[in-house]
Amino acid sequence: MAKNIGRALFKFFDERFLLSGLGAFAGKKTVPEHQHSFWYFFGGISLFLVGLQVATGLLLLLHYIPSIDGAHESIRVIMSQVKFGWLIRSVHSWSANILIGVLFVHMFSTFFLKAYRKPRELTWMTGFLLLVLFMAFGFSGYLLPWNELSYFATRVGTDIAGSLPLIGGWLKEVILGGPDISQATLSRFFWFHVAVLPVVALGVIGIHILLVQTLGMSKPIGVRETREIPFFPDFIYKDALGWILVLILIGVVCVLLPWEVGTKADPLAPTPLGIKPEWYFTFMFTTLKLIPAHVLSIEGEQLAILGFLAGGLFWFLVPFLDRRAAREKRSPAFTWIGLFVAAYIVVLTVITYTVPGL
């Protein structure tokens, strides 16, 4: 009886969602396995962490109050009174940071393996957009607890945006919803975090996954000893092992270092010393602090911001600029550029947390 019901249900959904076709595609799809295959798993881990963010974020929404009077108190209630609330918030916060770290690793491994070369240019570009989007998630979500650290770090971040030539003042006011951080700012950040950015990210993720599934995994230039393994179940099983290990890591970190509530923000208080943005913004933050006030009669801060924008555009267009990789040839110049960028991010991040006064 149960078997007949199962067959009937499968037939019903198969006729409408073409499940047999999807199963056949999964059965035929293969993944190249070689000495660099380890780096493939960071894409799947990123997707797993995105799912974890969605699940924990929806649970937090049940109790969060997006107002300057209720935001901090609602976080305190989640952490102290809601059953397992402390764990859900800690998982959400820690997995968000780990997700961005994994995305950086995934991006640089893709860059060094030249996986952006034809015909995977759009795969690279959508991946880069996802990194930018999740950094925007981090920035918008950082203010929501309405604690002292998040409030003043947001002020620092929006002041940097306000330094942009020509459009800086307008952009800052659009972000804040006024001249300073207020209820309008919290409301904008909340709706961007839970509505606007998720919709955009969902669309870009869909395109990115479609491109990966359609074009397959890229084989590194010059690697000859490869074999094909089935995507399902071989590759999926290995991917799932990575998900489990990451979940264990997050669980251990959350138990040992639960995410703090912090002191409620006081807009009238002076900016505390040592305020820093989240770690993935610190290389930009420290650059702005170290650059001279004026460089060749140009304001140093504006020059640095324009440099980051130009660098981001260059990175976005790498598939079209690296012509040697497009012809299946090694491109040492771009490899050295990638090494410089990776070293710059790491070194400036370390300096931020080790040099007093920054």
Protein Blocks (a to p, Z undefined) as FASTA:
>chain_A
ZZmmmmmmmmmmmmmnommmmmmmmmmpccdddfklmmmmmmmmmmmmmmmmmmmmmmmm
mmpccdfklmmmmmmmmmmmmghklmmmmmmmmmmmmmmmmmmmmmmmmmmnopmbcckl
mmmmmmmmmmmmmmmmmmmmmmmnopaklmmmmmmmmmmmmmpghjlmmmmmmmnopabd
cfklmmmmmmmmmmmmmmmmmmmmmmmmmmmmmnopaddehiabdcdddfblklmmmmmm
mmmmmmmmmmmmmmmmccdebjaddfkbccdehiacdfklmmmmmmmmmpcfbgghiafk
lmmmmmmmmmmmmmmmmmmmmmmlmnopacfklmmmmmmmmmmmmmmmmmmmmmghZZ
